[in-house]
Amino acid sequence: MKLIIAMVQPHKLSDVKKALFEADVHKMTVTNALGCGQQKGFTETYRGVIHEVNLLKKVRLEVAVNEDFVKSTIAAIIKGARTGNIGDGKILVVDLGECIRIRTGESGHEAIG
């Protein structure tokens, strides 16, 4: 079992979701996030005052999958999120020690579905 965490551009979320659905991955958690990477932010002027904006809007997706869905899930996220520009995001893959479905009490591979 793996937990796949992806940080992507907010405007690419619908493309990523579509690619995941095509890869038969339907369960995910989506959270709005702020962060910075190689983009290093930007500056803007408001009423003559320069503001440095170094935390940019991102979307964080979390998808728990069984081993046989890891590669297809990663490929789908890349397909939906890639623009070829700096700031496309990152994908992190973490071992998932345990998963328990609260409703039924199932655990492990059955709980992920």
Secondary structure, 3 states (H helix, E strand, C coil): CEEEEEEECHHHHHHHHHHHHHCCCCCCEEEEEEECCCCCCEEEEECCEEEEECCEEEEEEEEEECHHHHHHHHHHHHHHHCCCCCCCEEEEEEECCCCECCCCCCECHHHHC
